[in-house]
């Protein structure tokens, strides 16, 4: 079994909950009501995307770079 690390960008959904995109996997998105649910759905979405690409004879992306999130506070200028 092959393992692949991909970046996941998490967004808060306007209607509540969260959604995520995977920049290295075009067209791969998922959502969840909580972050825990989002992570579960993310694993399923990525696995499904990879299986689909393989079954269509498409190459899998080369990944592995480490991605780390940071938070920054700032004051808005009026």
Biopython code that builds the backbone (N, CA, C, O; Angstrom):
import numpy as np
from Bio.PDB.StructureBuilder import StructureBuilder

atoms = [
    (1, "UNK", "N", (0.848, -1.175, 0.000)),
    (1, "UNK", "CA", (0.000, 0.000, 0.000)),
    (1, "UNK", "C", (0.896, 1.243, 0.000)),
    (1, "UNK", "O", (1.838, 1.333, 0.787)),
    (2, "UNK", "N", (0.601, 2.188, -0.877)),
    (2, "UNK", "CA", (1.391, 3.410, -0.997)),
    (2, "UNK", "C", (0.774, 4.505, -0.134)),
    (2, "UNK", "O", (-0.449, 4.611, -0.031)),
    (3, "UNK", "N", (1.634, 5.322, 0.490)),
    (3, "UNK", "CA", (1.168, 6.458, 1.285)),
    (3, "UNK", "C", (1.552, 7.733, 0.557)),
    (3, "UNK", "O", (2.600, 7.814, -0.084)),
    (4, "UNK", "N", (0.682, 8.727, 0.668)),
    (4, "UNK", "CA", (0.918, 9.998, 0.007)),
    (4, "UNK", "C", (0.477, 11.110, 0.944)),
    (4, "UNK", "O", (-0.638, 11.077, 1.465)),
    (5, "UNK", "N", (1.333, 12.084, 1.160)),
    (5, "UNK", "CA", (0.976, 13.255, 1.967)),
    (5, "UNK", "C", (0.622, 14.385, 1.026)),
    (5, "UNK", "O", (1.366, 14.680, 0.091)),
    (6, "UNK", "N", (-0.520, 15.021, 1.272)),
    (6, "UNK", "CA", (-0.933, 16.161, 0.460)),
    (6, "UNK", "C", (-1.364, 17.296, 1.379)),
    (6, "UNK", "O", (-1.786, 17.072, 2.514)),
    (7, "UNK", "N", (-1.251, 18.505, 0.872)),
    (7, "UNK", "CA", (-1.688, 19.679, 1.627)),
    (7, "UNK", "C", (-3.209, 19.772, 1.594)),
    (7, "UNK", "O", (-3.838, 19.501, 0.572)),
    (8, "UNK", "N", (-3.785, 20.159, 2.721)),
    (8, "UNK", "CA", (-5.227, 20.381, 2.818)),
    (8, "UNK", "C", (-5.436, 21.806, 3.311)),
    (8, "UNK", "O", (-4.904, 22.194, 4.352)),
    (9, "UNK", "N", (-6.206, 22.579, 2.566)),
    (9, "UNK", "CA", (-6.509, 23.955, 2.945)),
    (9, "UNK", "C", (-7.936, 23.971, 3.473)),
    (9, "UNK", "O", (-8.877, 23.640, 2.750)),
    (10, "UNK", "N", (-8.093, 24.354, 4.731)),
    (10, "UNK", "CA", (-9.394, 24.319, 5.401)),
    (10, "UNK", "C", (-10.002, 25.714, 5.418)),
    (10, "UNK", "O", (-9.326, 26.701, 5.706)),
    (11, "UNK", "N", (-11.294, 25.775, 5.102)),
    (11, "UNK", "CA", (-12.044, 27.025, 5.094)),
    (11, "UNK", "C", (-13.287, 26.859, 5.954)),
    (11, "UNK", "O", (-13.887, 25.784, 5.989)),
    (12, "UNK", "N", (-13.672, 27.929, 6.650)),
    (12, "UNK", "CA", (-14.960, 27.920, 7.345)),
    (12, "UNK", "C", (-16.040, 28.207, 6.316)),
    (12, "UNK", "O", (-15.932, 29.156, 5.538)),
    (13, "UNK", "N", (-17.077, 27.387, 6.314)),
    (13, "UNK", "CA", (-18.182, 27.575, 5.378)),
    (13, "UNK", "C", (-19.116, 28.660, 5.898)),
    (13, "UNK", "O", (-19.361, 28.745, 7.101)),
    (14, "UNK", "N", (-19.635, 29.488, 5.000)),
    (14, "UNK", "CA", (-20.535, 30.566, 5.397)),
    (14, "UNK", "C", (-21.772, 30.043, 6.119)),
    (14, "UNK", "O", (-22.280, 30.691, 7.034)),
    (15, "UNK", "N", (-22.252, 28.885, 5.713)),
    (15, "UNK", "CA", (-23.462, 28.314, 6.306)),
    (15, "UNK", "C", (-23.168, 27.479, 7.547)),
    (15, "UNK", "O", (-24.073, 26.859, 8.106)),
    (16, "UNK", "N", (-21.918, 27.460, 7.977)),
    (16, "UNK", "CA", (-21.499, 26.668, 9.137)),
    (16, "UNK", "C", (-20.719, 25.453, 8.684)),
    (16, "UNK", "O", (-20.857, 25.004, 7.547)),
    (17, "UNK", "N", (-19.911, 24.931, 9.562)),
    (17, "UNK", "CA", (-19.077, 23.792, 9.214)),
    (17, "UNK", "C", (-17.832, 24.241, 8.468)),
    (17, "UNK", "O", (-17.436, 25.405, 8.530)),
    (18, "UNK", "N", (-17.226, 23.305, 7.770)),
    (18, "UNK", "CA", (-15.954, 23.546, 7.104)),
    (18, "UNK", "C", (-15.928, 22.868, 5.741)),
    (18, "UNK", "O", (-16.666, 21.915, 5.487)),
    (19, "UNK", "N", (-15.062, 23.381, 4.870)),
    (19, "UNK", "CA", (-14.796, 22.691, 3.619)),
    (19, "UNK", "C", (-13.294, 22.754, 3.368)),
    (19, "UNK", "O", (-12.608, 23.635, 3.885)),
    (20, "UNK", "N", (-12.796, 21.829, 2.582)),
    (20, "UNK", "CA", (-11.361, 21.753, 2.346)),
    (20, "UNK", "C", (-11.073, 21.496, 0.876)),
    (20, "UNK", "O", (-11.831, 20.832, 0.168)),
    (21, "UNK", "N", (-9.948, 22.048, 0.449)),
    (21, "UNK", "CA", (-9.431, 21.824, -0.901)),
    (21, "UNK", "C", (-8.024, 21.247, -0.774)),
    (21, "UNK", "O", (-7.348, 21.429, 0.238)),
    (22, "UNK", "N", (-7.606, 20.557, -1.810)),
    (22, "UNK", "CA", (-6.291, 19.929, -1.860)),
    (22, "UNK", "C", (-5.580, 20.455, -3.099)),
    (22, "UNK", "O", (-5.780, 19.922, -4.191)),
    (23, "UNK", "N", (-4.749, 21.495, -2.953)),
    (23, "UNK", "CA", (-4.142, 22.159, -4.113)),
    (23, "UNK", "C", (-3.396, 21.232, -5.073)),
    (23, "UNK", "O", (-3.343, 21.501, -6.273)),
    (24, "UNK", "N", (-2.832, 20.163, -4.567)),
    (24, "UNK", "CA", (-2.074, 19.239, -5.420)),
    (24, "UNK", "C", (-2.979, 18.258, -6.166)),
    (24, "UNK", "O", (-2.523, 17.530, -7.047)),
    (25, "UNK", "N", (-4.275, 18.245, -5.804)),
    (25, "UNK", "CA", (-5.223, 17.300, -6.394)),
    (25, "UNK", "C", (-6.368, 18.080, -7.034)),
    (25, "UNK", "O", (-7.392, 18.290, -6.383)),
    (26, "UNK", "N", (-6.232, 18.509, -8.271)),
    (26, "UNK", "CA", (-7.255, 19.328, -8.913)),
    (26, "UNK", "C", (-8.647, 18.683, -8.863)),
    (26, "UNK", "O", (-8.824, 17.516, -9.213)),
    (27, "UNK", "N", (-9.615, 19.468, -8.422)),
    (27, "UNK", "CA", (-10.994, 18.988, -8.367)),
    (27, "UNK", "C", (-11.337, 18.188, -7.131)),
    (27, "UNK", "O", (-12.460, 17.695, -7.016)),
    (28, "UNK", "N", (-10.413, 18.042, -6.206)),
    (28, "UNK", "CA", (-10.662, 17.267, -4.988)),
    (28, "UNK", "C", (-11.037, 18.214, -3.851)),
    (28, "UNK", "O", (-10.233, 19.047, -3.433)),
    (29, "UNK", "N", (-12.268, 18.076, -3.357)),
    (29, "UNK", "CA", (-12.790, 18.900, -2.273)),
    (29, "UNK", "C", (-13.583, 18.009, -1.332)),
    (29, "UNK", "O", (-13.979, 16.902, -1.699)),
    (30, "UNK", "N", (-13.813, 18.492, -0.118)),
    (30, "UNK", "CA", (-14.681, 17.781, 0.816)),
    (30, "UNK", "C", (-15.222, 18.776, 1.828)),
    (30, "UNK", "O", (-14.825, 19.941, 1.841)),
    (31, "UNK", "N", (-16.142, 18.305, 2.685)),
    (31, "UNK", "CA", (-16.736, 19.179, 3.693)),
    (31, "UNK", "C", (-17.064, 18.367, 4.929)),
    (31, "UNK", "O", (-17.076, 17.136, 4.899)),
    (32, "UNK", "N", (-17.331, 19.081, 6.025)),
    (32, "UNK", "CA", (-17.734, 18.431, 7.269)),
    (32, "UNK", "C", (-18.313, 19.450, 8.227)),
    (32, "UNK", "O", (-17.973, 20.632, 8.167)),
    (33, "UNK", "N", (-19.177, 19.002, 9.099)),
    (33, "UNK", "CA", (-19.786, 19.889, 10.091)),
    (33, "UNK", "C", (-18.790, 20.284, 11.180)),
    (33, "UNK", "O", (-18.871, 21.383, 11.730)),
    (34, "UNK", "N", (-17.854, 19.389, 11.491)),
    (34, "UNK", "CA", (-16.818, 19.654, 12.490)),
    (34, "UNK", "C", (-15.459, 19.382, 11.849)),
    (34, "UNK", "O", (-15.376, 18.767, 10.787)),
    (35, "UNK", "N", (-14.395, 19.847, 12.505)),
    (35, "UNK", "CA", (-13.057, 19.573, 11.979)),
    (35, "UNK", "C", (-12.749, 18.083, 11.986)),
    (35, "UNK", "O", (-12.087, 17.577, 11.080)),
    (36, "UNK", "N", (-13.227, 17.383, 13.002)),
    (36, "UNK", "CA", (-13.016, 15.933, 13.066)),
    (36, "UNK", "C", (-13.693, 15.238, 11.882)),
    (36, "UNK", "O", (-13.097, 14.377, 11.234)),
    (37, "UNK", "N", (-14.935, 15.618, 11.610)),
    (37, "UNK", "CA", (-15.655, 15.041, 10.478)),
    (37, "UNK", "C", (-14.972, 15.414, 9.160)),
    (37, "UNK", "O", (-14.873, 14.589, 8.251)),
    (38, "UNK", "N", (-14.504, 16.657, 9.062)),
    (38, "UNK", "CA", (-13.798, 17.100, 7.863)),
    (38, "UNK", "C", (-12.565, 16.234, 7.611)),
    (38, "UNK", "O", (-12.320, 15.829, 6.475)),
    (39, "UNK", "N", (-11.794, 15.948, 8.646)),
    (39, "UNK", "CA", (-10.590, 15.121, 8.482)),
    (39, "UNK", "C", (-10.937, 13.709, 8.001)),
    (39, "UNK", "O", (-10.241, 13.151, 7.152)),
    (40, "UNK", "N", (-12.010, 13.138, 8.542)),
    (40, "UNK", "CA", (-12.436, 11.805, 8.080)),
    (40, "UNK", "C", (-12.829, 11.853, 6.611)),
    (40, "UNK", "O", (-12.416, 11.010, 5.815)),
    (41, "UNK", "N", (-13.635, 12.853, 6.265)),
    (41, "UNK", "CA", (-14.066, 12.990, 4.875)),
    (41, "UNK", "C", (-12.878, 13.276, 3.961)),
    (41, "UNK", "O", (-12.861, 12.839, 2.811)),
    (42, "UNK", "N", (-11.890, 14.007, 4.466)),
    (42, "UNK", "CA", (-10.714, 14.327, 3.669)),
    (42, "UNK", "C", (-9.962, 13.060, 3.272)),
    (42, "UNK", "O", (-9.573, 12.901, 2.115)),
    (43, "UNK", "N", (-9.763, 12.173, 4.218)),
    (43, "UNK", "CA", (-9.060, 10.923, 3.918)),
    (43, "UNK", "C", (-9.813, 10.128, 2.851)),
    (43, "UNK", "O", (-9.198, 9.558, 1.950)),
    (44, "UNK", "N", (-11.138, 10.092, 2.954)),
    (44, "UNK", "CA", (-11.950, 9.375, 1.969)),
    (44, "UNK", "C", (-11.888, 10.060, 0.601)),
    (44, "UNK", "O", (-11.787, 9.391, -0.427)),
    (45, "UNK", "N", (-11.948, 11.397, 0.594)),
    (45, "UNK", "CA", (-11.916, 12.140, -0.675)),
    (45, "UNK", "C", (-10.587, 11.949, -1.393)),
    (45, "UNK", "O", (-10.558, 11.719, -2.602)),
    (46, "UNK", "N", (-9.494, 12.042, -0.654)),
    (46, "UNK", "CA", (-8.171, 11.883, -1.264)),
    (46, "UNK", "C", (-8.006, 10.458, -1.793)),
    (46, "UNK", "O", (-7.530, 10.266, -2.912)),
    (47, "UNK", "N", (-8.390, 9.468, -1.005)),
    (47, "UNK", "CA", (-8.277, 8.076, -1.459)),
    (47, "UNK", "C", (-9.104, 7.860, -2.719)),
    (47, "UNK", "O", (-8.644, 7.214, -3.661)),
    (48, "UNK", "N", (-10.319, 8.396, -2.743)),
    (48, "UNK", "CA", (-11.169, 8.261, -3.934)),
    (48, "UNK", "C", (-10.567, 8.949, -5.150)),
    (48, "UNK", "O", (-10.623, 8.415, -6.257)),
    (49, "UNK", "N", (-9.995, 10.126, -4.952)),
    (49, "UNK", "CA", (-9.361, 10.862, -6.046)),
    (49, "UNK", "C", (-8.199, 10.053, -6.615)),
    (49, "UNK", "O", (-8.052, 9.933, -7.831)),
    (50, "UNK", "N", (-7.379, 9.501, -5.727)),
    (50, "UNK", "CA", (-6.207, 8.727, -6.161)),
    (50, "UNK", "C", (-6.617, 7.472, -6.928)),
    (50, "UNK", "O", (-6.021, 7.149, -7.955)),
    (51, "UNK", "N", (-7.627, 6.769, -6.435)),
    (51, "UNK", "CA", (-8.108, 5.561, -7.119)),
    (51, "UNK", "C", (-8.642, 5.914, -8.506)),
    (51, "UNK", "O", (-8.395, 5.202, -9.479)),
    (52, "UNK", "N", (-9.377, 7.022, -8.580)),
    (52, "UNK", "CA", (-9.920, 7.457, -9.871)),
    (52, "UNK", "C", (-8.805, 7.782, -10.858)),
    (52, "UNK", "O", (-8.863, 7.370, -12.016)),
    (53, "UNK", "N", (-7.802, 8.510, -10.411)),
    (53, "UNK", "CA", (-6.690, 8.852, -11.300)),
    (53, "UNK", "C", (-5.968, 7.602, -11.798)),
    (53, "UNK", "O", (-5.641, 7.490, -12.979)),
    (54, "UNK", "N", (-5.726, 6.669, -10.885)),
    (54, "UNK", "CA", (-5.054, 5.407, -11.266)),
    (54, "UNK", "C", (-5.892, 4.634, -12.275)),
    (54, "UNK", "O", (-5.367, 4.131, -13.268)),
    (55, "UNK", "N", (-7.209, 4.537, -12.018)),
    (55, "UNK", "CA", (-8.067, 3.755, -12.908)),
    (55, "UNK", "C", (-8.172, 4.382, -14.290)),
    (55, "UNK", "O", (-8.452, 3.688, -15.267)),
    (56, "UNK", "N", (-7.946, 5.702, -14.379)),
    (56, "UNK", "CA", (-7.970, 6.390, -15.667)),
    (56, "UNK", "C", (-6.582, 6.463, -16.308)),
    (56, "UNK", "O", (-6.404, 7.083, -17.356)),
    (57, "UNK", "N", (-5.606, 5.822, -15.667)),
    (57, "UNK", "CA", (-4.250, 5.795, -16.205)),
    (57, "UNK", "C", (-3.502, 7.104, -16.058)),
    (57, "UNK", "O", (-2.510, 7.335, -16.749)),
    (58, "UNK", "N", (-3.971, 7.968, -15.160)),
    (58, "UNK", "CA", (-3.330, 9.259, -14.939)),
    (58, "UNK", "C", (-2.195, 9.117, -13.925)),
    (58, "UNK", "O", (-2.284, 8.288, -13.019)),
    (59, "UNK", "N", (-1.138, 9.905, -14.060)),
    (59, "UNK", "CA", (-0.046, 9.839, -13.079)),
    (59, "UNK", "C", (-0.474, 10.465, -11.755)),
    (59, "UNK", "O", (-1.265, 11.408, -11.731)),
    (60, "UNK", "N", (0.046, 9.942, -10.678)),
    (60, "UNK", "CA", (-0.224, 10.510, -9.367)),
    (60, "UNK", "C", (0.757, 11.652, -9.119)),
    (60, "UNK", "O", (1.875, 11.638, -9.632)),
    (61, "UNK", "N", (0.338, 12.635, -8.337)),
    (61, "UNK", "CA", (1.223, 13.776, -8.101)),
    (61, "UNK", "C", (2.425, 13.398, -7.255)),
    (61, "UNK", "O", (2.352, 12.501, -6.415)),
    (62, "UNK", "N", (3.519, 14.085, -7.482)),
    (62, "UNK", "CA", (4.702, 13.947, -6.632)),
    (62, "UNK", "C", (4.536, 14.937, -5.494)),
    (62, "UNK", "O", (4.469, 16.144, -5.728)),
    (63, "UNK", "N", (4.469, 14.450, -4.277)),
    (63, "UNK", "CA", (4.294, 15.314, -3.113)),
    (63, "UNK", "C", (5.276, 14.905, -2.043)),
    (63, "UNK", "O", (6.213, 14.149, -2.299)),
    (64, "UNK", "N", (5.058, 15.406, -0.845)),
    (64, "UNK", "CA", (5.910, 15.031, 0.261)),
    (64, "UNK", "C", (6.479, 16.219, 0.990)),
    (64, "UNK", "O", (7.033, 16.076, 2.080)),
    (65, "UNK", "N", (6.347, 17.412, 0.393)),
    (65, "UNK", "CA", (6.811, 18.602, 1.090)),
    (65, "UNK", "C", (5.988, 18.797, 2.356)),
    (65, "UNK", "O", (4.799, 18.483, 2.395)),
    (66, "UNK", "N", (6.626, 19.306, 3.364)),
    (66, "UNK", "CA", (5.937, 19.567, 4.617)),
    (66, "UNK", "C", (5.191, 20.893, 4.534)),
    (66, "UNK", "O", (5.741, 21.894, 4.077)),
    (67, "UNK", "N", (3.951, 20.895, 4.974)),
    (67, "UNK", "CA", (3.153, 22.107, 5.007)),
    (67, "UNK", "C", (2.780, 22.372, 6.452)),
    (67, "UNK", "O", (2.296, 21.485, 7.154)),
    (68, "UNK", "N", (3.007, 23.589, 6.885)),
    (68, "UNK", "CA", (2.685, 23.950, 8.256)),
    (68, "UNK", "C", (1.852, 25.215, 8.240)),
    (68, "UNK", "O", (2.160, 26.157, 7.510)),
    (69, "UNK", "N", (0.807, 25.241, 9.035)),
    (69, "UNK", "CA", (-0.065, 26.417, 9.100)),
    (69, "UNK", "C", (0.377, 27.328, 10.238)),
    (69, "UNK", "O", (0.826, 26.869, 11.288)),
    (70, "UNK", "N", (0.242, 28.617, 10.004)),
    (70, "UNK", "CA", (0.511, 29.591, 11.056)),
    (70, "UNK", "C", (-0.693, 30.519, 11.149)),
    (70, "UNK", "O", (-1.477, 30.632, 10.207)),
    (71, "UNK", "N", (-0.829, 31.172, 12.280)),
    (71, "UNK", "CA", (-1.858, 32.178, 12.460)),
    (71, "UNK", "C", (-1.168, 33.499, 12.724)),
    (71, "UNK", "O", (-0.160, 33.553, 13.429)),
    (72, "UNK", "N", (-1.707, 34.556, 12.163)),
    (72, "UNK", "CA", (-1.138, 35.894, 12.370)),
    (72, "UNK", "C", (-2.254, 36.838, 12.789)),
    (72, "UNK", "O", (-3.341, 36.819, 12.212)),
    (73, "UNK", "N", (-1.987, 37.652, 13.782)),
    (73, "UNK", "CA", (-2.949, 38.653, 14.206)),
    (73, "UNK", "C", (-2.547, 39.989, 13.598)),
    (73, "UNK", "O", (-1.360, 40.293, 13.473)),
    (74, "UNK", "N", (-3.538, 40.776, 13.225)),
    (74, "UNK", "CA", (-3.248, 42.092, 12.670)),
    (74, "UNK", "C", (-4.417, 43.015, 12.949)),
    (74, "UNK", "O", (-5.541, 42.571, 13.182)),
    (75, "UNK", "N", (-4.133, 44.297, 12.923)),
    (75, "UNK", "CA", (-5.165, 45.306, 13.112)),
    (75, "UNK", "C", (-5.570, 45.825, 11.753)),
    (75, "UNK", "O", (-4.719, 46.156, 10.928)),
    (76, "UNK", "N", (-6.877, 45.897, 11.516)),
    (76, "UNK", "CA", (-7.356, 46.450, 10.263)),
    (76, "UNK", "C", (-7.248, 47.948, 10.271)),
    (76, "UNK", "O", (-7.499, 48.602, 11.283)),
    (77, "UNK", "N", (-6.879, 48.479, 9.150)),
    (77, "UNK", "CA", (-6.784, 49.922, 8.999)),
    (77, "UNK", "C", (-8.077, 50.410, 8.347)),
    (77, "UNK", "O", (-8.476, 49.926, 7.288)),
    (78, "UNK", "N", (-8.716, 51.367, 8.993)),
    (78, "UNK", "CA", (-9.995, 51.858, 8.473)),
    (78, "UNK", "C", (-9.824, 52.782, 7.304)),
    (78, "UNK", "O", (-10.810, 53.277, 6.758)),
]
sb = StructureBuilder()
sb.init_structure("model")
sb.init_model(0)
sb.init_chain("A")
sb.init_seg("    ")
for serial, (resi, resn, name, xyz) in enumerate(atoms, 1):
    if name == "N":
        sb.init_residue(resn, " ", resi, " ")
    sb.init_atom(name, np.array(xyz, "f"), 0.0, 1.0, " ", f" {name:<3s}", serial, name[0])
structure = sb.get_structure()
